[in-house]
């Protein structure tokens, strides 16, 4: 018997029919002898509808009070959690809905972007001991300092589920979504993208940092920090999905083949902005984003940078690296050309047949394709990369993208956060 935490996002519970399907899945795991804790997001577009109400009553002229907005938006998860508990009851199992406060999710006081600082799941444990299925509201908690309801910002439900799994010492935390797991690229851009069978926590964190929306960065970081085993899978079928856990192998040593896990892209500009002076025709005023190649052994294999540059140049795009580490290389790209860049790099690093001239060697299983071996031209290119990223000697560490919001701006940013819960 295992203890399983299952998280269902808004796309998994958009209607009451889908809630019944989720309930059947949950009860099936419970009937198989497992203890199950469920974390749910708001139904479908419920958050956007609540935010629209707030904007309407304030006539769009003022920013809603962050405290009141958090209280309003937390209602969405309360609706889905209680309906899910009712559906479980209707199937003959015992369930109870729990708010973030009742589940013991203690946060900082920052409305619209609070962080979890402690988890005290006493009521959840008691419900499990009584043979019940707790259904917890994602994306919200309570600040102990002022007893106020808070929301967790982008990806909050992922983080809620991972934090509960860590506190409960669950065997696995399942992130149930509308795709078959973590894929080698965004399937809306690359239909040929393949599910990845297994990932290390580090690789999952780097994909999330690069913009992959299947798991929130905060959730990936929490899972890595607390060694929580994750399984990212579809809520619509029984495919196994992607297992994310501590990598049992030793990290690749210098001289071993570079490995490419997959690609991620982010349409927002880097936190530091477009590097200046203007890079390859891009200026700070341009609408630019990043494409990230994620894997391992990049800094010791300059051929990876050579192939990356050639793939981008082949579709008329410049090679403008903005951050380089051993596990991720991010390049700048005009936002309008991001899909083209993702497709080109996926072809070069993931789809190419084994043994093709100048190409990497495809790995079987979940690790993607190997990067090309370093050569003389690659060594010269790597020196160029170091120069462009502004760091002498070894390539600089990864600079994560994203912006920090403070004050009332956090309140209006919640809708963007909630779209990826």
MIZASE-33771 format. One record per residue (C-alpha): x, y, z. Coordinates in steps of 0.02 Angstrom, whole numbers, plus 50000, padded with zeros to 5 digits. Layout:
residues N
XYZ ...
//
This chain:
residues 421
500005000050000 500675017149952 500265034850003 499905044749845 499595063349825 498665067149662 498545084849595 497255089249461 497385105849371 495985116449301 496065107849131 495725091249218 494165097449309 493335109849190 491595102249205 490585091749326 490745076949207 492635078149214 492545079649404 491585063149406 492945055249298 494285061549417 493285054749564 493215037649480 495095037849457 495385042749638 494195029649706 495025016549595 496715020149676 495905019849848 495035003349814 496704996149760 497294998549939 498195015149926 497995030250038 497565044949925 497635063749953 496925074649814 497405092649774 496315102049649 496375118449556 494865129149512 493725122649374 494215127749198 494085146749178 493365149849352 494845160749402 494685171949250 492825173949285 493145178849466 494485191249413 493305198749284 492035201649423 493355210649526 493835221549378 492005225449342 491585231449518 493145242349521 492725248549345 494495243949292 495105260849357 495915254449515 496835238649564 495785227649679 496385226449857 497645211849861 496885204950021 495125204749951 495715197849784 496575183149870 495005179649969 493945180349812 495075169549704 495255156349839 493395152549813 493765144049647 494725129749729 493435128249867 492095124949736 493105111549646 493685103049807 491935101549879 491195095349714 492585082449699 492255076549877 490395075049837 490785064849680 491885053149782 490485051049909 489285046649769 490435032249719 490335024749892 491995030849964 492235042950108 493015059950073 493185077050153 493635093650074 494985104150159 495495122150130 497325126950126 497125133150305 496365116650362 497745106950273 499045116750370 499895125950226 500765140450316 501395154550205 502245171450203 501065186550206 501325191850024 499605192149941 499615185349764 501345177749780 501555169749951 502825156049984 502525140450088 503605140850244 502865126150341 501595112150321 500635105150470 499425092450396 498645086350558 496855085950492 497425077450331 498315063850430 496795061250540 495675059450387 496855046550312 496875036950477 494985035850468 495065028750292 494475044850209 495095053650052 495575071750091 495255083749946 496325099349972 496165116249888 497735120349791 498545137349766 498135144249938 498675144250118 498625154850273 499845167250347 500135163250530 500655181050569 498965188750529 497825173650498 497475179750321 497095168950169 498515169950042 498765163449865 500395156149802 500595163949630 501025155149469 500965136149484 500285137049660 499305120849653 500845111249598 501785118149746 500355114249865 500345096049810 502235093949820 502305102349991 500945090850058 501825075649985 503445080750071 502595083750239 501625067350230 503155057750167 502105051450021 502795038049907 502395048449753 501585064849704 500625063149540 500415079049437 498895074649330 498705085949180 498085086249000 499685079248920 500505062148930 501945067849039 503455079049015 503785079848828 505355083848731 504545100348676 502885109448682 501705098048583 500695112948521 502265118448428 503085101548394 501755088248364 503155075248354 503705078648533 503885062648633 503545058948816 505105057248923 505065041649031 506195047349172 506995063749226 508115069249367 507505082949482 508855094349412 508275091849232 506455094849279 506945110849369 507925116949219 506475113349100 505295122849215 506525137249230 506625137749040 504745139949024 504015122249016 502285123949092 501915105749132 502595108749309 502845125349397 504625130349439 504165132649622 503485114849628 505015107649540 506175116649660 505195110849812 505215092849750 507095093549722 507415101449891 506385088349984 506755073449870 504915070749826 504655057949688 503495065049554 502505056849415 501855068749282 500455060049187 498825062749094 497205063549191 496295057149036 497095039849020 498185027349113 499825030049022 501315029749142 501925047449107 503595054049169 504425049349333 505475063149413 506635057149551 508415058149615 509555052549475 510325035849526 511795037749406 513325048249439 513375064649342 514275063149175 516135066049193 517175077049081 517375068248915 515745058448924 514425062148794 513305077148818 511465072648838 509995082648777 508385079648874 507225091948788 506785109848746 505845123448836 505375140948781 504825156748867 503985170948770 504455183648904 506145192448896 507565187549015 507525195549187 509035205949143 508245211448979 508965210048805 510865210948823 511645226948762 512385233448654 511065227248531 511355208648504 511185202748325 509915216248287 508915213948448 508715228748565 507965230948737 506365237448657 506115221648552 504815208648595 506005194248631 505975177748723 507125163048752 507315145048694 508235133348812 509145117048774 509125106248932 510215091348971 511955088449042 513795089948997 513575105348888 515075115448947 516295101248914 515625098248737 515745113648629 515025104048482 513325106648563 513515125448537 514095122648359 512575112148315 511445124548405 512135139048306 512025129748141 510205124748174 509715142848211 510715150148066 509875137447952 508195146047979 508905163647973 509065166548160 510615172948250 511485163348389 511315174748542 511635165148705 511005173948861 511415160648992 512505145148992 512725131249119 513185113049111 511335108449110 510495122449012 510895134148869 509665148348837 509705158548677 508785174448637 507495174948498 506165186748434 504515181248510 503725179448337 505075166848287 505065156448446 504025142248369 505215141448221 506715140548338 505935126848445 505535116248292 507275118448218 508165113748379 507015099048409 507445092448236 509305095048265 509445087648439 507985075548462 507285069648295 508875067148194 509265049048147 510725040848236 512365042548143 511845057048031 513335067847978 513625081648105 512185075548210 512095069148386 511755050948426 509975047048481 509835039348653 508465026948689 507245028748833 506905045248919 508545054548900 508305061748725 509755063748602 511615065348636 512455081648591 513785081848457 515585078548511 516685093848533 517885098148392 519045112348346 517675123548276 516625119948429 518035125048545 518155141748457 516265143848467 516265140048653 517515154148679 516305165448585 514885159948699 515915164348853 516305181348782 514485185448739 513845180348910 515095192248989 516075179749093 517915175249071 518515157349088 517185144049118 515435147549056 514405157149185 513055149049291 511265149049234 510275165049260 508465160649285 507175170849196 505645178849272 505165194849359 504785198649539 503145207549573 502805217549728 501355227249802 499705228549713 500465222449548 500465205149624 498585205349634 498295208449450 499645195649405 498655181449484 497665177449327 499265173549231 499855163049376 498275153049387 498265148149202 499715136149236 499195128449403 
//
